[in-house]
Amino acid sequence: MGKKKTEAVSGLKHFISPIAKPLFDGKLLERSVKLVGLGTEAEAVAKKSTSKVRYIRRGVAEVTKALRKQERGIVLLASDVFPINILAHLPILCEEKNIVYGYVTDKMSLGKACKSARPTSVIMVTAPQKDDGKKDDGKFFELFQKVESAARVANPFFD
């Protein structure tokens, strides 16, 4: 098997899957990681107020289940997952459901973005509701819209 070593945005060399297209970098990568962080914070605030709003779906099984239940959002996949079979079905499922997806540099950055000590292969940030009535959700909603539109441009499937 030919493992392809490339330089990531962070400057570290690591495995990049051959199916990792579109690979987010630059401003889009920063915004998507920030979006995951805001989603995690909004979810923590919602838990304190006994609201059952969930903005972050973490892990292959949970994201697959959310996609099959027609949840809308953005799917972020790690580009260094090996073997590829673990995530290979998710881009196809996203394209069938017309959901934006993209690859980020590595599992550790996804895990850190959602404030987890463990690496994460895939995260789905569900679409926020505009009329939630919370002040913090305005920034989250705007960032979600920016990342979604930029990811649609970056992904060749949505042309």
LOZALO-878659 format. One record per atom (N, C-alpha, C, O): residue in one letter; atom name; z, y, x. Coordinates in steps of 0.05 Angstrom, whole numbers, plus 5000, padded with zeros to 4 digits. Layout:
<rs>
> a / CA / Z / Y / X;
...
</rs>
This chain:
<rs>
> m / N / 5000 / 4977 / 5017;
> m / CA / 5000 / 5000 / 5000;
> m / C / 5000 / 5025 / 5018;
> m / O / 5016 / 5027 / 5036;
> g / N / 4982 / 5043 / 5012;
> g / CA / 4981 / 5067 / 5028;
> g / C / 4999 / 5089 / 5016;
> g / O / 4991 / 5102 / 4997;
> k / N / 5022 / 5093 / 5028;
> k / CA / 5040 / 5114 / 5019;
> k / C / 5029 / 5140 / 5031;
> k / O / 5024 / 5143 / 5054;
> k / N / 5026 / 5159 / 5013;
> k / CA / 5015 / 5185 / 5021;
> k / C / 5038 / 5204 / 5027;
> k / O / 5054 / 5211 / 5009;
> k / N / 5040 / 5213 / 5051;
> k / CA / 5061 / 5232 / 5059;
> k / C / 5049 / 5260 / 5059;
> k / O / 5029 / 5265 / 5072;
> t / N / 5061 / 5278 / 5044;
> t / CA / 5052 / 5306 / 5044;
> t / C / 5077 / 5324 / 5045;
> t / O / 5099 / 5315 / 5042;
> e / N / 5072 / 5349 / 5050;
> e / CA / 5094 / 5368 / 5050;
> e / C / 5099 / 5379 / 5022;
> e / O / 5080 / 5387 / 5008;
> a / N / 5123 / 5378 / 5014;
> a / CA / 5131 / 5388 / 4988;
> a / C / 5135 / 5419 / 4990;
> a / O / 5133 / 5430 / 5011;
> v / N / 5140 / 5430 / 4967;
> v / CA / 5145 / 5459 / 4966;
> v / C / 5169 / 5466 / 4983;
> v / O / 5171 / 5487 / 4995;
> s / N / 5189 / 5448 / 4982;
> s / CA / 5214 / 5453 / 4997;
> s / C / 5210 / 5450 / 5027;
> s / O / 5229 / 5456 / 5042;
> g / N / 5188 / 5439 / 5036;
> g / CA / 5183 / 5436 / 5065;
> g / C / 5190 / 5408 / 5075;
> g / O / 5185 / 5402 / 5098;
> l / N / 5202 / 5391 / 5059;
> l / CA / 5209 / 5364 / 5068;
> l / C / 5186 / 5345 / 5062;
> l / O / 5171 / 5348 / 5043;
> k / N / 5183 / 5326 / 5080;
> k / CA / 5162 / 5306 / 5076;
> k / C / 5173 / 5283 / 5060;
> k / O / 5195 / 5273 / 5066;
> h / N / 5159 / 5275 / 5039;
> h / CA / 5167 / 5252 / 5023;
> h / C / 5143 / 5240 / 5009;
> h / O / 5121 / 5252 / 5009;
> f / N / 5146 / 5218 / 4996;
> f / CA / 5125 / 5204 / 4982;
> f / C / 5116 / 5220 / 4958;
> f / O / 5133 / 5230 / 4942;
> i / N / 5090 / 5223 / 4954;
> i / CA / 5078 / 5235 / 4930;
> i / C / 5060 / 5214 / 4917;
> i / O / 5042 / 5204 / 4930;
> s / N / 5066 / 5208 / 4893;
> s / CA / 5051 / 5188 / 4878;
> s / C / 5021 / 5197 / 4875;
> s / O / 5016 / 5220 / 4871;
> p / N / 5003 / 5178 / 4876;
> p / CA / 4975 / 5185 / 4873;
> p / C / 4968 / 5194 / 4844;
> p / O / 4947 / 5207 / 4840;
> i / N / 4985 / 5189 / 4825;
> i / CA / 4979 / 5197 / 4797;
> i / C / 4993 / 5224 / 4791;
> i / O / 4992 / 5233 / 4768;
> a / N / 5005 / 5237 / 4811;
> a / CA / 5021 / 5261 / 4806;
> a / C / 5002 / 5285 / 4804;
> a / O / 5001 / 5302 / 4822;
> k / N / 4988 / 5287 / 4782;
> k / CA / 4971 / 5310 / 4776;
> k / C / 4975 / 5318 / 4747;
> k / O / 4973 / 5301 / 4730;
> p / N / 4981 / 5342 / 4741;
> p / CA / 4983 / 5366 / 4759;
> p / C / 5011 / 5368 / 4772;
> p / O / 5031 / 5362 / 4759;
> l / N / 5011 / 5375 / 4797;
> l / CA / 5035 / 5378 / 4812;
> l / C / 5043 / 5408 / 4812;
> l / O / 5028 / 5424 / 4822;
> f / N / 5066 / 5414 / 4800;
> f / CA / 5075 / 5441 / 4798;
> f / C / 5084 / 5451 / 4825;
> f / O / 5097 / 5437 / 4840;
> d / N / 5076 / 5476 / 4832;
> d / CA / 5086 / 5488 / 4857;
> d / C / 5088 / 5518 / 4853;
> d / O / 5079 / 5529 / 4833;
> g / N / 5100 / 5531 / 4872;
> g / CA / 5103 / 5560 / 4871;
> g / C / 5119 / 5569 / 4847;
> g / O / 5141 / 5559 / 4842;
> k / N / 5109 / 5590 / 4834;
> k / CA / 5123 / 5603 / 4812;
> k / C / 5128 / 5584 / 4789;
> k / O / 5149 / 5585 / 4776;
> l / N / 5108 / 5567 / 4783;
> l / CA / 5111 / 5549 / 4760;
> l / C / 5133 / 5529 / 4765;
> l / O / 5148 / 5522 / 4747;
> l / N / 5136 / 5519 / 4790;
> l / CA / 5157 / 5501 / 4797;
> l / C / 5184 / 5515 / 4794;
> l / O / 5203 / 5503 / 4783;
> e / N / 5187 / 5539 / 4804;
> e / CA / 5212 / 5554 / 4802;
> e / C / 5219 / 5558 / 4773;
> e / O / 5242 / 5555 / 4765;
> r / N / 5200 / 5566 / 4757;
> r / CA / 5206 / 5572 / 4728;
> r / C / 5213 / 5546 / 4713;
> r / O / 5231 / 5547 / 4696;
> s / N / 5200 / 5524 / 4720;
> s / CA / 5207 / 5499 / 4705;
> s / C / 5234 / 5489 / 4713;
> s / O / 5249 / 5479 / 4696;
> v / N / 5242 / 5492 / 4738;
> v / CA / 5270 / 5484 / 4746;
> v / C / 5290 / 5503 / 4733;
> v / O / 5311 / 5494 / 4725;
> k / N / 5284 / 5528 / 4732;
> k / CA / 5302 / 5548 / 4719;
> k / C / 5304 / 5541 / 4689;
> k / O / 5325 / 5544 / 4677;
> l / N / 5282 / 5533 / 4677;
> l / CA / 5282 / 5525 / 4648;
> l / C / 5300 / 5502 / 4643;
> l / O / 5315 / 5502 / 4623;
> v / N / 5300 / 5482 / 4661;
> v / CA / 5318 / 5459 / 4658;
> v / C / 5347 / 5468 / 4660;
> v / O / 5364 / 5459 / 4645;
> g / N / 5352 / 5486 / 4679;
> g / CA / 5379 / 5497 / 4682;
> g / C / 5389 / 5512 / 4657;
> g / O / 5411 / 5508 / 4648;
> l / N / 5371 / 5529 / 4646;
> l / CA / 5378 / 5543 / 4622;
> l / C / 5382 / 5525 / 4598;
> l / O / 5400 / 5529 / 4582;
> g / N / 5366 / 5504 / 4597;
> g / CA / 5369 / 5484 / 4575;
> g / C / 5395 / 5469 / 4577;
> g / O / 5408 / 5464 / 4557;
> t / N / 5403 / 5463 / 4601;
> t / CA / 5429 / 5449 / 4606;
> t / C / 5452 / 5467 / 4598;
> t / O / 5471 / 5458 / 4585;
> e / N / 5450 / 5492 / 4606;
> e / CA / 5472 / 5511 / 4598;
> e / C / 5473 / 5516 / 4568;
> e / O / 5495 / 5516 / 4557;
> a / N / 5450 / 5519 / 4555;
> a / CA / 5449 / 5523 / 4526;
> a / C / 5460 / 5498 / 4512;
> a / O / 5474 / 5501 / 4491;
> e / N / 5455 / 5475 / 4523;
> e / CA / 5466 / 5450 / 4511;
> e / C / 5496 / 5449 / 4514;
> e / O / 5510 / 5440 / 4496;
> a / N / 5506 / 5458 / 4537;
> a / CA / 5535 / 5458 / 4541;
> a / C / 5549 / 5477 / 4522;
> a / O / 5571 / 5471 / 4512;
> v / N / 5537 / 5500 / 4517;
> v / CA / 5548 / 5520 / 4498;
> v / C / 5547 / 5509 / 4470;
> v / O / 5566 / 5513 / 4455;
> a / N / 5526 / 5495 / 4463;
> a / CA / 5523 / 5483 / 4437;
> a / C / 5544 / 5461 / 4432;
> a / O / 5554 / 5458 / 4410;
> k / N / 5551 / 5446 / 4453;
> k / CA / 5571 / 5426 / 4450;
> k / C / 5598 / 5438 / 4444;
> k / O / 5614 / 5427 / 4428;
> k / N / 5604 / 5461 / 4456;
> k / CA / 5630 / 5474 / 4452;
> k / C / 5632 / 5484 / 4423;
> k / O / 5654 / 5485 / 4412;
> s / N / 5610 / 5492 / 4411;
> s / CA / 5610 / 5502 / 4384;
> s / C / 5605 / 5480 / 4363;
> s / O / 5597 / 5487 / 4341;
> t / N / 5608 / 5456 / 4371;
> t / CA / 5603 / 5432 / 4354;
> t / C / 5575 / 5431 / 4341;
> t / O / 5572 / 5419 / 4320;
> s / N / 5556 / 5443 / 4355;
> s / CA / 5528 / 5441 / 4346;
> s / C / 5516 / 5416 / 4359;
> s / O / 5523 / 5409 / 4381;
> k / N / 5498 / 5403 / 4345;
> k / CA / 5486 / 5379 / 4355;
> k / C / 5458 / 5384 / 4367;
> k / O / 5441 / 5366 / 4367;
> v / N / 5454 / 5408 / 4377;
> v / CA / 5428 / 5415 / 4389;
> v / C / 5426 / 5403 / 4416;
> v / O / 5445 / 5406 / 4432;
> r / N / 5404 / 5389 / 4422;
> r / CA / 5399 / 5378 / 4448;
> r / C / 5373 / 5389 / 4459;
> r / O / 5352 / 5385 / 4447;
> y / N / 5374 / 5402 / 4481;
> y / CA / 5350 / 5413 / 4493;
> y / C / 5340 / 5396 / 4516;
> y / O / 5316 / 5398 / 4523;
> i / N / 5357 / 5379 / 4528;
> i / CA / 5349 / 5363 / 4551;
> i / C / 5350 / 5334 / 4545;
> i / O / 5370 / 5324 / 4535;
> r / N / 5328 / 5320 / 4550;
> r / CA / 5327 / 5291 / 4548;
> r / C / 5323 / 5281 / 4577;
> r / O / 5304 / 5290 / 4590;
> r / N / 5339 / 5263 / 4586;
> r / CA / 5339 / 5255 / 4614;
> r / C / 5335 / 5225 / 4616;
> r / O / 5349 / 5209 / 4603;
> g / N / 5316 / 5216 / 4633;
> g / CA / 5311 / 5188 / 4637;
> g / C / 5287 / 5178 / 4622;
> g / O / 5279 / 5189 / 4602;
> v / N / 5276 / 5156 / 4633;
> v / CA / 5251 / 5145 / 4622;
> v / C / 5255 / 5136 / 4593;
> v / O / 5238 / 5143 / 4576;
> a / N / 5276 / 5121 / 4587;
> a / CA / 5280 / 5110 / 4561;
> a / C / 5284 / 5132 / 4540;
> a / O / 5273 / 5131 / 4518;
> e / N / 5301 / 5152 / 4547;
> e / CA / 5307 / 5173 / 4528;
> e / C / 5283 / 5191 / 4523;
> e / O / 5278 / 5199 / 4500;
> v / N / 5267 / 5197 / 4543;
> v / CA / 5243 / 5213 / 4540;
> v / C / 5222 / 5198 / 4524;
> v / O / 5209 / 5210 / 4506;
> t / N / 5218 / 5173 / 4529;
> t / CA / 5199 / 5157 / 4514;
> t / C / 5207 / 5156 / 4485;
> t / O / 5190 / 5159 / 4467;
> k / N / 5232 / 5152 / 4479;
> k / CA / 5242 / 5152 / 4452;
> k / C / 5237 / 5179 / 4438;
> k / O / 5229 / 5180 / 4415;
> a / N / 5242 / 5201 / 4452;
> a / CA / 5238 / 5228 / 4441;
> a / C / 5208 / 5232 / 4435;
> a / O / 5202 / 5244 / 4415;
> l / N / 5191 / 5223 / 4453;
> l / CA / 5162 / 5227 / 4449;
> l / C / 5153 / 5211 / 4424;
> l / O / 5136 / 5220 / 4409;
> r / N / 5163 / 5187 / 4421;
> r / CA / 5155 / 5171 / 4399;
> r / C / 5165 / 5182 / 4372;
> r / O / 5154 / 5177 / 4351;
> k / N / 5187 / 5197 / 4373;
> k / CA / 5198 / 5209 / 4349;
> k / C / 5186 / 5237 / 4344;
> k / O / 5196 / 5252 / 4327;
> q / N / 5164 / 5243 / 4358;
> q / CA / 5149 / 5268 / 4353;
> q / C / 5164 / 5293 / 4361;
> q / O / 5159 / 5314 / 4349;
> e / N / 5182 / 5292 / 4380;
> e / CA / 5196 / 5316 / 4389;
> e / C / 5177 / 5333 / 4406;
> e / O / 5162 / 5321 / 4422;
> r / N / 5178 / 5359 / 4403;
> r / CA / 5160 / 5377 / 4418;
> r / C / 5175 / 5387 / 4443;
> r / O / 5200 / 5390 / 4442;
> g / N / 5161 / 5392 / 4464;
> g / CA / 5174 / 5402 / 4488;
> g / C / 5156 / 5400 / 4513;
> g / O / 5132 / 5397 / 4510;
> i / N / 5168 / 5402 / 4536;
> i / CA / 5155 / 5400 / 4562;
> i / C / 5167 / 5376 / 4577;
> i / O / 5191 / 5374 / 4579;
> v / N / 5150 / 5359 / 4588;
> v / CA / 5159 / 5336 / 4603;
> v / C / 5155 / 5341 / 4632;
> v / O / 5132 / 5347 / 4641;
> l / N / 5176 / 5339 / 4648;
> l / CA / 5175 / 5342 / 4677;
> l / C / 5180 / 5316 / 4690;
> l / O / 5201 / 5304 / 4687;
> l / N / 5161 / 5306 / 4706;
> l / CA / 5163 / 5280 / 4719;
> l / C / 5166 / 5284 / 4749;
> l / O / 5155 / 5303 / 4760;
> a / N / 5181 / 5267 / 4762;
> a / CA / 5185 / 5268 / 4791;
> a / C / 5160 / 5256 / 4804;
> a / O / 5150 / 5235 / 4795;
> s / N / 5150 / 5268 / 4826;
> s / CA / 5126 / 5258 / 4839;
> s / C / 5132 / 5236 / 4859;
> s / O / 5113 / 5224 / 4870;
> d / N / 5157 / 5231 / 4865;
> d / CA / 5163 / 5211 / 4886;
> d / C / 5175 / 5185 / 4874;
> d / O / 5189 / 5171 / 4889;
> v / N / 5169 / 5179 / 4850;
> v / CA / 5179 / 5154 / 4837;
> v / C / 5162 / 5130 / 4847;
> v / O / 5138 / 5131 / 4846;
> f / N / 5176 / 5110 / 4856;
> f / CA / 5163 / 5086 / 4865;
> f / C / 5178 / 5062 / 4854;
> f / O / 5202 / 5061 / 4857;
> p / N / 5166 / 5042 / 4843;
> p / CA / 5137 / 5039 / 4837;
> p / C / 5127 / 5057 / 4815;
> p / O / 5143 / 5066 / 4798;
> i / N / 5101 / 5062 / 4815;
> i / CA / 5089 / 5080 / 4796;
> i / C / 5092 / 5070 / 4767;
> i / O / 5092 / 5086 / 4749;
> n / N / 5094 / 5044 / 4764;
> n / CA / 5095 / 5032 / 4737;
> n / C / 5118 / 5043 / 4720;
> n / O / 5117 / 5042 / 4695;
> i / N / 5139 / 5053 / 4733;
> i / CA / 5162 / 5063 / 4718;
> i / C / 5154 / 5086 / 4700;
> i / O / 5164 / 5088 / 4677;
> l / N / 5137 / 5104 / 4710;
> l / CA / 5129 / 5128 / 4695;
> l / C / 5100 / 5128 / 4685;
> l / O / 5092 / 5147 / 4671;
> a / N / 5085 / 5108 / 4691;
> a / CA / 5056 / 5109 / 4687;
> a / C / 5048 / 5113 / 4658;
> a / O / 5027 / 5124 / 4652;
> h / N / 5065 / 5104 / 4639;
> h / CA / 5058 / 5107 / 4611;
> h / C / 5064 / 5134 / 4599;
> h / O / 5053 / 5141 / 4578;
> l / N / 5080 / 5150 / 4612;
> l / CA / 5089 / 5176 / 4601;
> l / C / 5067 / 5197 / 4600;
> l / O / 5064 / 5210 / 4579;
> p / N / 5050 / 5201 / 4620;
> p / CA / 5028 / 5220 / 4617;
> p / C / 5009 / 5213 / 4594;
> p / O / 4999 / 5231 / 4580;
> i / N / 5003 / 5188 / 4591;
> i / CA / 4985 / 5179 / 4569;
> i / C / 4998 / 5185 / 4542;
> i / O / 4985 / 5195 / 4524;
> l / N / 5024 / 5179 / 4540;
> l / CA / 5038 / 5184 / 4515;
> l / C / 5039 / 5214 / 4509;
> l / O / 5037 / 5222 / 4486;
> c / N / 5043 / 5230 / 4530;
> c / CA / 5044 / 5259 / 4526;
> c / C / 5016 / 5270 / 4517;
> c / O / 5015 / 5287 / 4500;
> e / N / 4995 / 5259 / 4528;
> e / CA / 4968 / 5268 / 4521;
> e / C / 4962 / 5260 / 4492;
> e / O / 4949 / 5275 / 4477;
> e / N / 4971 / 5236 / 4484;
> e / CA / 4967 / 5228 / 4456;
> e / C / 4981 / 5246 / 4436;
> e / O / 4971 / 5252 / 4415;
> k / N / 5005 / 5255 / 4444;
> k / CA / 5022 / 5272 / 4426;
> k / C / 5017 / 5301 / 4430;
> k / O / 5029 / 5318 / 4417;
> n / N / 4998 / 5308 / 4449;
> n / CA / 4991 / 5336 / 4455;
> n / C / 5016 / 5352 / 4465;
> n / O / 5021 / 5374 / 4457;
> i / N / 5031 / 5339 / 4483;
> i / CA / 5055 / 5351 / 4495;
> i / C / 5049 / 5357 / 4525;
> i / O / 5038 / 5340 / 4539;
> v / N / 5057 / 5380 / 4533;
> v / CA / 5052 / 5389 / 4561;
> v / C / 5069 / 5374 / 4580;
> v / O / 5093 / 5369 / 4574;
> y / N / 5058 / 5366 / 4603;
> y / CA / 5073 / 5352 / 4623;
> y / C / 5063 / 5361 / 4651;
> y / O / 5041 / 5372 / 4654;
> g / N / 5080 / 5356 / 4670;
> g / CA / 5073 / 5362 / 4698;
> g / C / 5092 / 5348 / 4717;
> g / O / 5113 / 5339 / 4709;
> y / N / 5084 / 5347 / 4742;
> y / CA / 5100 / 5334 / 4763;
> y / C / 5114 / 5355 / 4780;
> y / O / 5102 / 5375 / 4788;
> v / N / 5139 / 5350 / 4786;
> v / CA / 5154 / 5367 / 4805;
> v / C / 5158 / 5351 / 4831;
> v / O / 5151 / 5328 / 4832;
> t / N / 5169 / 5364 / 4851;
> t / CA / 5169 / 5353 / 4878;
> t / C / 5184 / 5326 / 4881;
> t / O / 5173 / 5307 / 4891;
> d / N / 5209 / 5325 / 4871;
> d / CA / 5223 / 5300 / 4876;
> d / C / 5245 / 5296 / 4855;
> d / O / 5252 / 5313 / 4839;
> k / N / 5256 / 5271 / 4855;
> k / CA / 5277 / 5263 / 4836;
> k / C / 5303 / 5279 / 4840;
> k / O / 5316 / 5286 / 4820;
> m / N / 5310 / 5285 / 4865;
> m / CA / 5335 / 5299 / 4870;
> m / C / 5334 / 5327 / 4858;
> m / O / 5354 / 5337 / 4848;
> s / N / 5312 / 5341 / 4860;
> s / CA / 5310 / 5368 / 4849;
> s / C / 5312 / 5368 / 4819;
> s / O / 5324 / 5386 / 4807;
> l / N / 5301 / 5347 / 4806;
> l / CA / 5305 / 5345 / 4777;
> l / C / 5334 / 5340 / 4770;
> l / O / 5344 / 5351 / 4751;
> g / N / 5347 / 5322 / 4785;
> g / CA / 5375 / 5316 / 4780;
> g / C / 5392 / 5341 / 4783;
> g / O / 5410 / 5346 / 4767;
> k / N / 5388 / 5356 / 4805;
> k / CA / 5403 / 5380 / 4810;
> k / C / 5398 / 5401 / 4789;
> k / O / 5417 / 5416 / 4781;
> a / N / 5374 / 5403 / 4779;
> a / CA / 5367 / 5423 / 4759;
> a / C / 5382 / 5419 / 4733;
> a / O / 5390 / 5438 / 4720;
> c / N / 5387 / 5393 / 4726;
> c / CA / 5402 / 5388 / 4701;
> c / C / 5431 / 5383 / 4707;
> c / O / 5446 / 5372 / 4691;
> k / N / 5440 / 5392 / 4730;
> k / CA / 5468 / 5391 / 4738;
> k / C / 5480 / 5363 / 4738;
> k / O / 5502 / 5358 / 4729;
> s / N / 5464 / 5344 / 4749;
> s / CA / 5472 / 5317 / 4751;
> s / C / 5475 / 5310 / 4781;
> s / O / 5460 / 5320 / 4798;
> a / N / 5493 / 5292 / 4787;
> a / CA / 5496 / 5283 / 4815;
> a / C / 5476 / 5262 / 4822;
> a / O / 5472 / 5256 / 4846;
> r / N / 5463 / 5250 / 4802;
> r / CA / 5444 / 5229 / 4806;
> r / C / 5415 / 5239 / 4805;
> r / O / 5410 / 5258 / 4790;
> p / N / 5397 / 5227 / 4820;
> p / CA / 5369 / 5234 / 4817;
> p / C / 5358 / 5226 / 4790;
> p / O / 5367 / 5206 / 4779;
> t / N / 5338 / 5241 / 4780;
> t / CA / 5327 / 5236 / 4754;
> t / C / 5297 / 5234 / 4756;
> t / O / 5284 / 5251 / 4768;
> s / N / 5285 / 5213 / 4744;
> s / CA / 5256 / 5209 / 4745;
> s / C / 5241 / 5227 / 4727;
> s / O / 5219 / 5236 / 4734;
> v / N / 5252 / 5232 / 4703;
> v / CA / 5237 / 5248 / 4683;
> v / C / 5257 / 5263 / 4666;
> v / O / 5279 / 5253 / 4659;
> i / N / 5249 / 5287 / 4658;
> i / CA / 5265 / 5304 / 4640;
> i / C / 5246 / 5315 / 4620;
> i / O / 5224 / 5323 / 4626;
> m / N / 5256 / 5317 / 4595;
> m / CA / 5241 / 5330 / 4574;
> m / C / 5258 / 5354 / 4564;
> m / O / 5281 / 5350 / 4556;
> v / N / 5246 / 5377 / 4565;
> v / CA / 5259 / 5401 / 4555;
> v / C / 5248 / 5405 / 4527;
> v / O / 5224 / 5412 / 4524;
> t / N / 5264 / 5401 / 4506;
> t / CA / 5254 / 5404 / 4479;
> t / C / 5250 / 5433 / 4472;
> t / O / 5264 / 5451 / 4482;
> a / N / 5232 / 5438 / 4454;
> a / CA / 5225 / 5465 / 4446;
> a / C / 5249 / 5478 / 4431;
> a / O / 5259 / 5466 / 4412;
> p / N / 5257 / 5502 / 4440;
> p / CA / 5279 / 5515 / 4426;
> p / C / 5269 / 5528 / 4400;
> p / O / 5246 / 5535 / 4397;
> q / N / 5287 / 5530 / 4381;
> q / CA / 5280 / 5543 / 4355;
> q / C / 5285 / 5573 / 4358;
> q / O / 5305 / 5581 / 4369;
> k / N / 5266 / 5589 / 4350;
> k / CA / 5267 / 5618 / 4353;
> k / C / 5290 / 5629 / 4337;
> k / O / 5303 / 5649 / 4345;
> d / N / 5297 / 5618 / 4314;
> d / CA / 5317 / 5629 / 4296;
> d / C / 5344 / 5615 / 4299;
> d / O / 5359 / 5612 / 4279;
> d / N / 5352 / 5607 / 4323;
> d / CA / 5378 / 5595 / 4327;
> d / C / 5400 / 5615 / 4325;
> d / O / 5423 / 5608 / 4319;
> g / N / 5394 / 5640 / 4329;
> g / CA / 5414 / 5661 / 4325;
> g / C / 5432 / 5666 / 4349;
> g / O / 5452 / 5681 / 4346;
> k / N / 5427 / 5655 / 4371;
> k / CA / 5443 / 5658 / 4395;
> k / C / 5429 / 5678 / 4414;
> k / O / 5405 / 5678 / 4416;
> k / N / 5445 / 5694 / 4428;
> k / CA / 5434 / 5714 / 4446;
> k / C / 5420 / 5701 / 4470;
> k / O / 5399 / 5709 / 4479;
> d / N / 5433 / 5680 / 4481;
> d / CA / 5423 / 5667 / 4505;
> d / C / 5397 / 5652 / 4500;
> d / O / 5381 / 5648 / 4518;
> d / N / 5392 / 5644 / 4475;
> d / CA / 5368 / 5628 / 4469;
> d / C / 5343 / 5645 / 4471;
> d / O / 5321 / 5634 / 4474;
> g / N / 5345 / 5672 / 4469;
> g / CA / 5322 / 5689 / 4472;
> g / C / 5309 / 5686 / 4499;
> g / O / 5285 / 5684 / 4501;
> k / N / 5325 / 5687 / 4520;
> k / CA / 5315 / 5683 / 4547;
> k / C / 5304 / 5655 / 4551;
> k / O / 5283 / 5652 / 4564;
> f / N / 5318 / 5636 / 4540;
> f / CA / 5309 / 5608 / 4542;
> f / C / 5282 / 5604 / 4527;
> f / O / 5264 / 5591 / 4538;
> f / N / 5279 / 5617 / 4504;
> f / CA / 5254 / 5615 / 4488;
> f / C / 5231 / 5628 / 4503;
> f / O / 5209 / 5616 / 4504;
> e / N / 5236 / 5651 / 4515;
> e / CA / 5215 / 5665 / 4530;
> e / C / 5206 / 5649 / 4554;
> e / O / 5182 / 5646 / 4559;
> l / N / 5225 / 5639 / 4569;
> l / CA / 5218 / 5623 / 4592;
> l / C / 5204 / 5597 / 4585;
> l / O / 5185 / 5588 / 4598;
> f / N / 5212 / 5585 / 4562;
> f / CA / 5198 / 5561 / 4553;
> f / C / 5169 / 5567 / 4547;
> f / O / 5151 / 5552 / 4554;
> q / N / 5164 / 5590 / 4533;
> q / CA / 5136 / 5597 / 4527;
> q / C / 5120 / 5602 / 4552;
> q / O / 5097 / 5594 / 4553;
> k / N / 5132 / 5615 / 4572;
> k / CA / 5117 / 5621 / 4597;
> k / C / 5110 / 5595 / 4612;
> k / O / 5087 / 5591 / 4621;
> v / N / 5130 / 5577 / 4614;
> v / CA / 5125 / 5552 / 4628;
> v / C / 5105 / 5535 / 4613;
> v / O / 5087 / 5522 / 4625;
> e / N / 5107 / 5534 / 4586;
> e / CA / 5088 / 5518 / 4571;
> e / C / 5059 / 5528 / 4574;
> e / O / 5041 / 5512 / 4578;
> s / N / 5055 / 5554 / 4572;
> s / CA / 5028 / 5565 / 4575;
> s / C / 5017 / 5561 / 4603;
> s / O / 4993 / 5555 / 4606;
> a / N / 5034 / 5565 / 4624;
> a / CA / 5025 / 5561 / 4651;
> a / C / 5019 / 5531 / 4656;
> a / O / 5000 / 5525 / 4671;
> a / N / 5034 / 5513 / 4645;
> a / CA / 5030 / 5485 / 4649;
> a / C / 5004 / 5476 / 4635;
> a / O / 4990 / 5458 / 4644;
> r / N / 4998 / 5488 / 4612;
> r / CA / 4973 / 5481 / 4598;
> r / C / 4949 / 5489 / 4615;
> r / O / 4929 / 5475 / 4615;
> v / N / 4951 / 5512 / 4628;
> v / CA / 4929 / 5521 / 4646;
> v / C / 4927 / 5503 / 4670;
> v / O / 4905 / 5496 / 4679;
> a / N / 4949 / 5494 / 4681;
> a / CA / 4949 / 5477 / 4705;
> a / C / 4940 / 5449 / 4700;
> a / O / 4929 / 5435 / 4718;
> n / N / 4943 / 5439 / 4675;
> n / CA / 4936 / 5411 / 4669;
> n / C / 4907 / 5409 / 4660;
> n / O / 4899 / 5423 / 4641;
> p / N / 4891 / 5393 / 4674;
> p / CA / 4863 / 5391 / 4667;
> p / C / 4858 / 5378 / 4640;
> p / O / 4836 / 5382 / 4628;
> f / N / 4877 / 5364 / 4629;
> f / CA / 4873 / 5351 / 4603;
> f / C / 4872 / 5372 / 4580;
> f / O / 4858 / 5367 / 4560;
> f / N / 4886 / 5394 / 4583;
> f / CA / 4887 / 5414 / 4562;
> f / C / 4866 / 5435 / 4564;
> f / O / 4868 / 5456 / 4550;
> d / N / 4845 / 5431 / 4580;
> d / CA / 4823 / 5451 / 4582;
> d / C / 4806 / 5451 / 4557;
> d / O / 4787 / 5466 / 4556;
</rs>
